[in-house]
């Protein structure tokens, strides 16, 4: 009985200790005493992209972190999650006491907790080859994209290098749908940031599904439009701890930059598992890392399922300001604009002053009128 009581007591203490740990960005004041040679650090394709986009190879963001700073903070933290050159920061797990000590170091400019409400999930998914009766599913997306036009003109992504950041890539190293990628050595590099190793061929299946949509091929039939592209496969996501994923995503973007990616495809989401919509103002550090990648000539493709949210005038103005600041294009899917039930006004992106030529509105007959079989839509812009 005493042994059971002691075991329970120790378990409760362990849980209490874990509950006191949070994930933080620790930012440094400088990069003093660091050295950097871009021609030994970057892949040749990265150097080509920098030259093509006019980015600076010697930008201070590319310099490494000060190793002494990293070592000192690492000794005080409970766990080092990762490091970011671009942000000049480390991601760490630390108790309140430890982070208070870290924040007092003379070379630490500030610390910021990464907010999150992560939940543990446990699911098992298998990758199966569809039956012949389901085979049409594999080619439907190309039909919707007008993919035959690309195929007829020999456009298959050759010359591009695409980085896919996701939860895992099980069976990509064995499945026949990816045989052409393996045979032609189109998978250039892999890295598993949570595990700190090169093996990504396991864990969550979402990355496998995404890659099959981009570059899969079955019995000579293209499933995606980029079957000729090269690929970097990075695992940056796990189920229970989304706050750490922000650090790993920033590391993954830097890894993609180093290894010559032209495009980064990832599937980060917003909501209670990550950030609330009010936080989508460009100030989160994962957003800053994405902006830094854009500055270096990388296209970020970050699809996210629609949430049916009705943006306020203030939020729309924040989007407008971001578009103006970074000279972005704003794709605004407004097919559900008639379905507003709260009495709050619907504000179209076309009504935002100063970015008229940056807005592309997406509309669809099939969604608004629930005519899902009618594949009719439109892209509307005033930009000639």
N, C-alpha and C positions, 0 to 999 in steps of 0.2 A: 504493500500500500504506500509506504514512504517513497519507494522507488518511483511509483506512478505519479505521486504528487510532485516529486522533484523533476521528473521528466516534463510534466505539464508546465511547471514553473519556468523551467529553462526555455520551453517552446514559446511561452508568452513573452518572456524577456527578449527572445530572438525576434519575434514578430514586432515588438515595440521598437527594437533597435532599427529594424528595417523600415518601419513607418516613419522614423525620424530622418531618413535619408531622402534627399531630393536631388534632382538633376539640374545642374547649373552651367551656364556659359561663364567662363573666366576670361576676361579680356586683358591683354597686356598693353603696356604703355608704348612699347617700341619694339624694334627688331635689331637692336644694337648688336654688334659683333656677329652678324650673320653674313654669309656669302652665298652667291647664287650664280650658276652658269646655265642659262636656258638651253644651250645646245647639247649639254649632257643630261639635262633633266627631261626635256620634252621629246616626244616622238616626232619624227619628221613631218607627219601630217598635221600635228599641232602647230609647228612652226609655219607651215604653209597657210594654215587658217589665220594665224596671227597676222601674217603679211597681207593676206587677202582682205581681212576686216580692218586693218589699220590699228590693231591693238598693240600695246607695248609689251614686248617680251620681258623687259627689265622693270616692269611695274612692281612697286614694293609689295603688292599683294601676292606676288609669286615667290617672294623670298621665304625661306623656312622660318619657323619659330625659333626663338632663342632657346637652345637646349638646356641651359641652366634654369631658366624660368620654368620650362616644362617639367624638369626633374624635381624642382622644389615644390611646385604645386602638386605633382603626382605623389610625392611623399606624404603630403598633408591630406590629400583626398582619400576617400574610401575606395574609389574606383575611377580610373581614367576611361571615359567612354570614347573619346576621339579628339583629334586636333584639326584646326582649320587654318591654313595659311591665309586664305582670303580674308577671314574675319580677325586674324591675329588673336586667336582664342583657343581655349581647350573646353571640351565638354567633360564634366566630372560629376560623380555621385558623391555627396558629402552630407554629414550631419550639420545641424545648425552651428555647433561649436567649431567644427572644422572649417566650414565656409566662412565663419567670422574671422578665423585666423588667416585664411587665404586672402580675404578681402583687405587685410592690413599690410600685406606685402608691398614693398615700395614700387615694384614693377607691375602691379596689378592696377589697371585703371578702373575697373568695375566688375561686379558679378551680377548675373541676372538669372533668376530661376526660370526654367522652361516649364511653363504651365501645361498641365495635361490631366485628363481624367481617364487614364488607360484602364482597360478591363482585360482579364485573362479569358482567352477563348481556347477551345479544344475541339478541333474538327479534323476529319480524315477525308481527303479527296483523292480520287484516282484519275489517271489520264488514260482514257480508252479511245481506241480507234473507232469512229462511227461505223455503224452498219451501212450497207450499200443504200438502203432506203433513206438514210439520213445524209447521204453524200452531198445532196444539193445545198445543205446548210454551209458546207465548207466553201462554196463558191459564190454564195449570195452576196457577200460583202463587196466582191469585185464588181458584180453587176451594178450594185448601188453606186459605187464610186465611178462608174464608167471605165472600169479597169482595162477593158479590152483595147481602149484607145491607147493607153500606156504600153500595153503589150505589143500592139501593132507597130508602135514607133520605137520599140526596143528600149523603153525606159524601165529599168528594173533596180535603180538605186546604186548601180555600179559607180565606184568612185567616192561614195559617201561612207562615213563611219558612224554608226548609230550606237549610243549607249542606252541600254535598258536597265533601269534601277527598279528593283521589285523585291518580292518576298522569297523568291527561289525559282529554280529552273529544273525541276525533276524531269528526267528522261530526255532532256535536250541532247545529252551525250549518247543516247542510244535509240531514240525514236526515229523511225524512217522519214517522218515529215521534215526532219532537220538534217538528213543525210547529206544533202548538197552543201550545207554550211560546213559540215565536218570534213567532207571529202575535198572541198576547195579551200580549206583553212581560212574560212571567213569569220570564225570566232577568234578574234585577235588576243583578247585577254579576259580573264574572269577574276573577281575578288569578292569575298564574303566578309563584309565589314563587321558584323556581330561576332563572327568566329575568328577573324584575323587569319584567313587562309584563302587559297585560291579555289577551293571546291564550292561551287554554287549549285551543283546538280542534285538538289533535294529540297526539303522544306516546302514552303507554300507553292501551290501550282499556278498562281496568277501570272508569274513571269513567263512560264511556259505557254500559257494561253495567249498572252500579249505577243510574244515572239512569233507564235504560229500565225497570228493575224498579220504581222508585219512581213514575215519572210518564209512562212511555211510553204511546202510543196509536196503534193501527194500524187504519185503515179504520173509525174510530168505536168500536173495541173497546178498553176500558181494559186495559193491561198491568200497571199499578200502581194503588195506592189514593190517590195524592196528585197526580192530574192537574190539580187546581185550585190547588195551592200555588205560591208564588213560590220562586225558587232563586238561590242564590249558588254559583258554581262556582270552587273553588280548587284549583290544582295544587300539591301539596306533596311529591310523591314522585317519585323517579327511581330507576333501577336500581342504579348502582354505589355510592352513598354514603349508606347508611341513617343514619349519625350526623347528617348535615346535615338529614335529614328531621325529626328531633326539633325542631330550631330552627324549621324551616318550619311544622311542625304547630302549634307554640305561636303563631307569627305568624298562621297561618291561623285559629286559634280567636279571637284578638283581632280580626282582620279581620271574622270572622263576627259577633262581639259588636257591633262598631262599626256594621255594616250591618244590624242588626236580626234576626239569625237566632234562631229559636225552637229549632231542632234542628240539631245537627252530626252528619252521617253520615261516618264515615271507616273505613278498613280497615287500621289499624296491626296488626302481628303481633308476637308474642314468639317467642323461639327464638334460635339462634346468630346470626341476621342482625340481631337487635335487642337483646334482653335474655334472660337465662336465667329460668326460672320462679322461681328464688330471689329475683330482683330485683323480682318483682311484689308489692311491699309498699307501694306508694304513695309511695316516696321518689324515684323517677326524676322529673326535672323536666318531662317530657312528661306524667306523671301529675298533677303539681302544677298544670300549666296546665289540664288537664282538670277538676280539682277546682275551680279558680278559675272556669271557665266555668259549672259547676253552681251555684256561689255566686251567679252573676249571672243565674240563671234559665234557663240553656240546658240542654236535654236532650242528652246525649251518647250516640249510638248507634255502637258500635265493634265490629261483628261480627268474629269470628275463628274459623277452622276448629278443631274440637276436636283435641287432640293425644294423647288417650288417657293423660294423665298421672294418676298416683295421688298425691294430696296427702297429706303427712304431717300428724300432729297439730299440729306447730308451724306449718305453713303454713296449716292450717285455722283455727287460733287467730288468725293474722295477718289472715286474711280477716274473721273475726268482729270483730276490733278495728276494722278499717276501716269495717265496716258500722255499728258502734256509734258511732264517732267522727263520721261524716257522715250518720247516720240514713238509710242506703241500703237498697234492697231487693236481696237476693241471690237471683238465679235460678240454681238448681243443677240442671244436666242430669246425672242419675244413671242413665241408661238402660243403661249398661254396667257397673253395679256388681257383677254376678256374674262379670265377666271380669277377675279379678285373679290374676296368675300368679307374683308375686314372693314371696308369703307375708306381705307387709306388710298391715296391717289397712285395710279400707275404712271411712272415716269419713263419715257422712252429714252434710250441712249441718243437718239436723234435730236432730243431737246437739250442736250448739253452743249453750251456755247464754247467755242474755241477749239473743238475737236471734230468738227463736221466732216472733215476729210479723213479722219482716222477711224470712223465708225463703219462697221459692216453689220447690217441687221439681217438675222436669219428668220425666215418665216416658212410656214408649212400648212398646206391644206389638210393633210392627213391627221395631224394632231388636233387642230382646233375644231374640226368637224367630226372627229373620231372616225375618220375614213382611213383606217390603217392600211388598207390595200391600195390606196391611191398614192403612189410615190411621187408627189408633186411638192416641190419646195422652191424657195428663192433666196438669193443673196442680194441685198439692196445696199447701195452706197452712193454717195454724191461725189466720191473721188473718181475723177475721169482718167 
